[in-house]
Amino acid sequence: MIKGLYAAASAMITGVYRQQAVAHDIANVDTPGFKQILTSLNEFDNTNAYTQPKQNSSDVATYLGELGLGVMAAPETTDFTQGTLKNTESPLDLAISGAGFFRIQTDNGERYSRDGRFSKDASGQLVTVDGNLVLSSSGQPIKLPEGDPSISTNGDIFVNGTASGTIGIAFFEDTTTLTRDGENTFASSATPATTGGGTILQSTLEQSNVDSAKLMSQMIEISRSYQAAQQMVQNQDELLGKAISTLGRVS
């Protein structure tokens, strides 16, 4: 019975984790460039199961197989598939069509994002919606003069006909090296390539790749699984209480 209690409790704990991940995805359904968090389950542990030998018998226990002791959440992964591209009227809204990430300078070092909601700060530097600096192809901040910018598909910026820098794109052939760092940015243990990425589209934003309808259905399924595990914990607790009460009366 204790094993059954552990299995049911592990399912509840895992359900809470999955629910938090799905809720985070749903909350970012309208966040440009957001990449969906994916969750999966692993077996927590297992133990060998045997028959119980009869008392005062020379019978030996017979191996029946393995008994599962519950589930646990596998490390989360990220779905890097591209979201829908949407035209905007802002010349500093940028999207990457294809692979690659914008290079961003944060307080914690260089980070990577698909969120292209850019603007100019008071000093004319190109910044993200969070105020972080957007980096050029040479890894330097981009300062724009007054005027309407024109940005080519390879990231070259022209203001009033004058070249004013190039948007930096980081390309990772193996996206498993990327780890989520903040709401909409990623860090990497690998050095990115500066070629091989997609093309830049001006006055365009990439939408979140979250499938809200699918996630709502998943949220319902997680809720039902949690309730079933919760009921199992209650049942196991009642059985354990009855067993203790019964054994306690045996002289």
VODREN-285600 format. One record per residue (C-alpha): residue number from 1; chain; x, y negated, z. Coordinates in steps of 0.02 Angstrom, whole numbers, plus 50000, padded with zeros to 5 digits. Example, Ala and Ser with C-alpha at 12.3 -4.5 7.8 and 13.67 -1.06 7.14 Angstrom:
<site seq="1" mol="A" east="50615" north="50225" up="50390"/>
<site seq="2" mol="A" east="50684" north="50053" up="50357"/>
//
This chain:
<site seq="1" mol="A" east="50000" north="50000" up="50000"/>
<site seq="2" mol="A" east="50144" north="49882" up="50037"/>
<site seq="3" mol="A" east="50205" north="49910" up="49859"/>
<site seq="4" mol="A" east="50033" north="49867" up="49791"/>
<site seq="5" mol="A" east="50034" north="49708" up="49895"/>
<site seq="6" mol="A" east="50204" north="49658" up="49824"/>
<site seq="7" mol="A" east="50145" north="49691" up="49646"/>
<site seq="8" mol="A" east="49987" north="49587" up="49666"/>
<site seq="9" mol="A" east="50080" north="49445" up="49753"/>
<site seq="10" mol="A" east="50212" north="49439" up="49615"/>
<site seq="11" mol="A" east="50072" north="49423" up="49486"/>
<site seq="12" mol="A" east="50001" north="49273" up="49582"/>
<site seq="13" mol="A" east="50171" north="49187" up="49593"/>
<site seq="14" mol="A" east="50203" north="49216" up="49408"/>
<site seq="15" mol="A" east="50029" north="49151" up="49367"/>
<site seq="16" mol="A" east="50065" north="48987" up="49456"/>
<site seq="17" mol="A" east="50227" north="48966" up="49357"/>
<site seq="18" mol="A" east="50141" north="49001" up="49191"/>
<site seq="19" mol="A" east="49999" north="48883" up="49233"/>
<site seq="20" mol="A" east="50121" north="48743" up="49271"/>
<site seq="21" mol="A" east="50211" north="48769" up="49104"/>
<site seq="22" mol="A" east="50049" north="48771" up="49005"/>
<site seq="23" mol="A" east="49984" north="48617" up="49097"/>
<site seq="24" mol="A" east="50146" north="48526" up="49054"/>
<site seq="25" mol="A" east="50124" north="48570" up="48870"/>
<site seq="26" mol="A" east="49943" north="48511" up="48869"/>
<site seq="27" mol="A" east="49992" north="48347" up="48954"/>
<site seq="28" mol="A" east="50114" north="48313" up="48811"/>
<site seq="29" mol="A" east="49998" north="48356" up="48667"/>
<site seq="30" mol="A" east="50006" north="48173" up="48610"/>
<site seq="31" mol="A" east="50191" north="48145" up="48645"/>
<site seq="32" mol="A" east="50287" north="48119" up="48481"/>
<site seq="33" mol="A" east="50425" north="48246" up="48452"/>
<site seq="34" mol="A" east="50377" north="48352" up="48603"/>
<site seq="35" mol="A" east="50423" north="48537" up="48589"/>
<site seq="36" mol="A" east="50312" north="48667" up="48669"/>
<site seq="37" mol="A" east="50374" north="48770" up="48817"/>
<site seq="38" mol="A" east="50350" north="48957" up="48794"/>
<site seq="39" mol="A" east="50333" north="49079" up="48938"/>
<site seq="40" mol="A" east="50341" north="49268" up="48945"/>
<site seq="41" mol="A" east="50342" north="49404" up="49078"/>
<site seq="42" mol="A" east="50469" north="49533" up="49133"/>
<site seq="43" mol="A" east="50448" north="49681" up="49247"/>
<site seq="44" mol="A" east="50498" north="49630" up="49423"/>
<site seq="45" mol="A" east="50564" north="49799" up="49479"/>
<site seq="46" mol="A" east="50516" north="49981" up="49485"/>
<site seq="47" mol="A" east="50539" north="50129" up="49600"/>
<site seq="48" mol="A" east="50534" north="50318" up="49580"/>
<site seq="49" mol="A" east="50370" north="50403" up="49625"/>
<site seq="50" mol="A" east="50360" north="50581" up="49696"/>
<site seq="51" mol="A" east="50224" north="50698" up="49756"/>
<site seq="52" mol="A" east="50206" north="50715" up="49944"/>
<site seq="53" mol="A" east="50264" north="50888" up="50006"/>
<site seq="54" mol="A" east="50140" north="50983" up="50115"/>
<site seq="55" mol="A" east="50179" north="50993" up="50300"/>
<site seq="56" mol="A" east="50267" north="51151" up="50359"/>
<site seq="57" mol="A" east="50301" north="51200" up="50178"/>
<site seq="58" mol="A" east="50458" north="51234" up="50081"/>
<site seq="59" mol="A" east="50386" north="51141" up="49932"/>
<site seq="60" mol="A" east="50497" north="51001" up="49870"/>
<site seq="61" mol="A" east="50437" north="50833" up="49809"/>
<site seq="62" mol="A" east="50405" north="50826" up="49622"/>
<site seq="63" mol="A" east="50462" north="50676" up="49522"/>
<site seq="64" mol="A" east="50313" north="50592" up="49439"/>
<site seq="65" mol="A" east="50395" north="50444" up="49354"/>
<site seq="66" mol="A" east="50426" north="50261" up="49390"/>
<site seq="67" mol="A" east="50306" north="50148" up="49483"/>
<site seq="68" mol="A" east="50306" north="49964" up="49438"/>
<site seq="69" mol="A" east="50319" north="49837" up="49577"/>
<site seq="70" mol="A" east="50248" north="49688" up="49486"/>
<site seq="71" mol="A" east="50301" north="49555" up="49361"/>
<site seq="72" mol="A" east="50411" north="49403" up="49356"/>
<site seq="73" mol="A" east="50426" north="49256" up="49238"/>
<site seq="74" mol="A" east="50562" north="49268" up="49107"/>
<site seq="75" mol="A" east="50669" north="49113" up="49077"/>
<site seq="76" mol="A" east="50568" north="48986" up="48979"/>
<site seq="77" mol="A" east="50608" north="48956" up="48796"/>
<site seq="78" mol="A" east="50566" north="48811" up="48681"/>
<site seq="79" mol="A" east="50471" north="48816" up="48517"/>
<site seq="80" mol="A" east="50571" north="48704" up="48401"/>
<site seq="81" mol="A" east="50455" north="48717" up="48251"/>
<site seq="82" mol="A" east="50420" north="48550" up="48172"/>
<site seq="83" mol="A" east="50262" north="48454" up="48215"/>
<site seq="84" mol="A" east="50150" north="48363" up="48093"/>
<site seq="85" mol="A" east="50223" north="48203" up="48019"/>
<site seq="86" mol="A" east="50114" north="48049" up="48038"/>
<site seq="87" mol="A" east="50137" north="47882" up="47951"/>
<site seq="88" mol="A" east="50141" north="47725" up="48059"/>
<site seq="89" mol="A" east="50161" north="47540" up="48021"/>
<site seq="90" mol="A" east="50315" north="47513" up="48126"/>
<site seq="91" mol="A" east="50481" north="47504" up="48029"/>
<site seq="92" mol="A" east="50574" north="47570" up="48182"/>
<site seq="93" mol="A" east="50467" north="47726" up="48200"/>
<site seq="94" mol="A" east="50574" north="47868" up="48131"/>
<site seq="95" mol="A" east="50549" north="48054" up="48106"/>
<site seq="96" mol="A" east="50664" north="48194" up="48050"/>
<site seq="97" mol="A" east="50594" north="48305" up="47915"/>
<site seq="98" mol="A" east="50685" north="48470" up="47940"/>
<site seq="99" mol="A" east="50814" north="48519" up="48069"/>
<site seq="100" mol="A" east="50911" north="48403" up="48181"/>
<site seq="101" mol="A" east="50893" north="48283" up="48328"/>
<site seq="102" mol="A" east="50919" north="48099" up="48360"/>
<site seq="103" mol="A" east="51072" north="48064" up="48464"/>
<site seq="104" mol="A" east="51030" north="47971" up="48624"/>
<site seq="105" mol="A" east="51142" north="47896" up="48757"/>
<site seq="106" mol="A" east="51073" north="47919" up="48933"/>
<site seq="107" mol="A" east="51142" north="47891" up="49107"/>
<site seq="108" mol="A" east="51185" north="48077" up="49109"/>
<site seq="109" mol="A" east="51278" north="48075" up="48943"/>
<site seq="110" mol="A" east="51228" north="48109" up="48764"/>
<site seq="111" mol="A" east="51060" north="48193" up="48740"/>
<site seq="112" mol="A" east="50956" north="48246" up="48591"/>
<site seq="113" mol="A" east="50775" north="48212" up="48547"/>
<site seq="114" mol="A" east="50647" north="48221" up="48407"/>
<site seq="115" mol="A" east="50551" north="48072" up="48476"/>
<site seq="116" mol="A" east="50582" north="47929" up="48355"/>
<site seq="117" mol="A" east="50484" north="47788" up="48440"/>
<site seq="118" mol="A" east="50624" north="47660" up="48430"/>
<site seq="119" mol="A" east="50630" north="47472" up="48457"/>
<site seq="120" mol="A" east="50756" north="47332" up="48486"/>
<site seq="121" mol="A" east="50800" north="47274" up="48660"/>
<site seq="122" mol="A" east="50837" north="47094" up="48708"/>
<site seq="123" mol="A" east="51015" north="47105" up="48640"/>
<site seq="124" mol="A" east="50961" north="47182" up="48475"/>
<site seq="125" mol="A" east="51017" north="47360" up="48514"/>
<site seq="126" mol="A" east="50912" north="47504" up="48451"/>
<site seq="127" mol="A" east="50833" north="47595" up="48599"/>
<site seq="128" mol="A" east="50711" north="47736" up="48633"/>
<site seq="129" mol="A" east="50540" north="47717" up="48714"/>
<site seq="130" mol="A" east="50628" north="47752" up="48880"/>
<site seq="131" mol="A" east="50759" north="47617" up="48852"/>
<site seq="132" mol="A" east="50903" north="47734" up="48810"/>
<site seq="133" mol="A" east="51024" north="47685" up="48672"/>
<site seq="134" mol="A" east="51006" north="47765" up="48501"/>
<site seq="135" mol="A" east="51177" north="47817" up="48436"/>
<site seq="136" mol="A" east="51249" north="47799" up="48263"/>
<site seq="137" mol="A" east="51332" north="47935" up="48160"/>
<site seq="138" mol="A" east="51496" north="47886" up="48245"/>
<site seq="139" mol="A" east="51419" north="47901" up="48418"/>
<site seq="140" mol="A" east="51408" north="47713" up="48450"/>
<site seq="141" mol="A" east="51259" north="47604" up="48497"/>
<site seq="142" mol="A" east="51170" north="47522" up="48350"/>
<site seq="143" mol="A" east="51146" north="47334" up="48354"/>
<site seq="144" mol="A" east="51028" north="47260" up="48226"/>
<site seq="145" mol="A" east="51023" north="47079" up="48167"/>
<site seq="146" mol="A" east="50860" north="46984" up="48148"/>
<site seq="147" mol="A" east="50755" north="47040" up="48000"/>
<site seq="148" mol="A" east="50655" north="47187" up="47938"/>
<site seq="149" mol="A" east="50758" north="47346" up="47930"/>
<site seq="150" mol="A" east="50756" north="47467" up="47785"/>
<site seq="151" mol="A" east="50813" north="47643" up="47827"/>
<site seq="152" mol="A" east="50859" north="47772" up="47696"/>
<site seq="153" mol="A" east="50828" north="47958" up="47707"/>
<site seq="154" mol="A" east="51009" north="47988" up="47760"/>
<site seq="155" mol="A" east="50993" north="47861" up="47902"/>
<site seq="156" mol="A" east="51081" north="47710" up="47827"/>
<site seq="157" mol="A" east="51009" north="47548" up="47896"/>
<site seq="158" mol="A" east="50999" north="47389" up="47794"/>
<site seq="159" mol="A" east="50938" north="47223" up="47862"/>
<site seq="160" mol="A" east="50919" north="47080" up="47739"/>
<site seq="161" mol="A" east="51020" north="47183" up="47615"/>
<site seq="162" mol="A" east="51167" north="47204" up="47735"/>
<site seq="163" mol="A" east="51223" north="47375" up="47799"/>
<site seq="164" mol="A" east="51194" north="47381" up="47987"/>
<site seq="165" mol="A" east="51239" north="47558" up="48038"/>
<site seq="166" mol="A" east="51182" north="47736" up="48015"/>
<site seq="167" mol="A" east="51062" north="47834" up="48124"/>
<site seq="168" mol="A" east="51155" north="47978" up="48205"/>
<site seq="169" mol="A" east="51085" north="48153" up="48179"/>
<site seq="170" mol="A" east="51144" north="48304" up="48279"/>
<site seq="171" mol="A" east="51119" north="48476" up="48202"/>
<site seq="172" mol="A" east="51122" north="48639" up="48300"/>
<site seq="173" mol="A" east="51124" north="48799" up="48201"/>
<site seq="174" mol="A" east="51088" north="48892" up="48363"/>
<site seq="175" mol="A" east="50952" north="48800" up="48458"/>
<site seq="176" mol="A" east="50965" north="48921" up="48605"/>
<site seq="177" mol="A" east="51111" north="48814" up="48665"/>
<site seq="178" mol="A" east="50987" north="48674" up="48698"/>
<site seq="179" mol="A" east="50912" north="48655" up="48870"/>
<site seq="180" mol="A" east="50770" north="48538" up="48917"/>
<site seq="181" mol="A" east="50837" north="48386" up="49008"/>
<site seq="182" mol="A" east="50699" north="48264" up="49052"/>
<site seq="183" mol="A" east="50526" north="48250" up="48977"/>
<site seq="184" mol="A" east="50574" north="48244" up="48794"/>
<site seq="185" mol="A" east="50763" north="48261" up="48781"/>
<site seq="186" mol="A" east="50883" north="48406" up="48773"/>
<site seq="187" mol="A" east="51062" north="48438" up="48826"/>
<site seq="188" mol="A" east="51179" north="48563" up="48746"/>
<site seq="189" mol="A" east="51334" north="48658" up="48796"/>
<site seq="190" mol="A" east="51385" north="48663" up="48613"/>
<site seq="191" mol="A" east="51457" north="48525" up="48506"/>
<site seq="192" mol="A" east="51330" north="48480" up="48371"/>
<site seq="193" mol="A" east="51369" north="48468" up="48187"/>
<site seq="194" mol="A" east="51343" north="48302" up="48100"/>
<site seq="195" mol="A" east="51289" north="48383" up="47937"/>
<site seq="196" mol="A" east="51156" north="48511" up="47895"/>
<site seq="197" mol="A" east="51010" north="48416" up="47970"/>
<site seq="198" mol="A" east="50852" north="48357" up="47885"/>
<site seq="199" mol="A" east="50806" north="48190" up="47810"/>
<site seq="200" mol="A" east="50747" north="48034" up="47901"/>
<site seq="201" mol="A" east="50577" north="47959" up="47863"/>
<site seq="202" mol="A" east="50545" north="47777" up="47907"/>
<site seq="203" mol="A" east="50379" north="47717" up="47980"/>
<site seq="204" mol="A" east="50340" north="47898" up="48024"/>
<site seq="205" mol="A" east="50328" north="47995" up="48186"/>
<site seq="206" mol="A" east="50333" north="48182" up="48214"/>
<site seq="207" mol="A" east="50186" north="48238" up="48320"/>
<site seq="208" mol="A" east="50195" north="48364" up="48462"/>
<site seq="209" mol="A" east="50196" north="48545" up="48404"/>
<site seq="210" mol="A" east="50078" north="48594" up="48546"/>
<site seq="211" mol="A" east="49924" north="48693" up="48492"/>
<site seq="212" mol="A" east="49800" north="48626" up="48620"/>
<site seq="213" mol="A" east="49659" north="48746" up="48574"/>
<site seq="214" mol="A" east="49772" north="48897" up="48594"/>
<site seq="215" mol="A" east="49839" north="48833" up="48759"/>
<site seq="216" mol="A" east="49667" north="48802" up="48831"/>
<site seq="217" mol="A" east="49624" north="48983" up="48792"/>
<site seq="218" mol="A" east="49787" north="49037" up="48872"/>
<site seq="219" mol="A" east="49749" north="48933" up="49027"/>
<site seq="220" mol="A" east="49583" north="49025" up="49048"/>
<site seq="221" mol="A" east="49671" north="49193" up="49030"/>
<site seq="222" mol="A" east="49802" north="49144" up="49161"/>
<site seq="223" mol="A" east="49666" north="49086" up="49280"/>
<site seq="224" mol="A" east="49573" north="49251" up="49265"/>
<site seq="225" mol="A" east="49733" north="49351" up="49290"/>
<site seq="226" mol="A" east="49773" north="49249" up="49445"/>
<site seq="227" mol="A" east="49600" north="49279" up="49517"/>
<site seq="228" mol="A" east="49616" north="49467" up="49484"/>
<site seq="229" mol="A" east="49785" north="49471" up="49572"/>
<site seq="230" mol="A" east="49716" north="49370" up="49716"/>
<site seq="231" mol="A" east="49574" north="49495" up="49737"/>
<site seq="232" mol="A" east="49701" north="49636" up="49733"/>
<site seq="233" mol="A" east="49799" north="49554" up="49874"/>
<site seq="234" mol="A" east="49640" north="49544" up="49978"/>
<site seq="235" mol="A" east="49599" north="49727" up="49942"/>
<site seq="236" mol="A" east="49774" north="49783" up="49988"/>
<site seq="237" mol="A" east="49767" north="49681" up="50147"/>
<site seq="238" mol="A" east="49601" north="49761" up="50197"/>
<site seq="239" mol="A" east="49667" north="49936" up="50161"/>
<site seq="240" mol="A" east="49823" north="49903" up="50262"/>
<site seq="241" mol="A" east="49718" north="49841" up="50407"/>
<site seq="242" mol="A" east="49608" north="49996" up="50401"/>
<site seq="243" mol="A" east="49761" north="50110" up="50395"/>
<site seq="244" mol="A" east="49838" north="50026" up="50547"/>
<site seq="245" mol="A" east="49673" north="50036" up="50640"/>
<site seq="246" mol="A" east="49650" north="50220" up="50598"/>
<site seq="247" mol="A" east="49827" north="50271" up="50639"/>
<site seq="248" mol="A" east="49817" north="50174" up="50800"/>
<site seq="249" mol="A" east="49676" north="50287" up="50860"/>
<site seq="250" mol="A" east="49772" north="50448" up="50825"/>
<site seq="251" mol="A" east="49834" north="50521" up="50989"/>
//
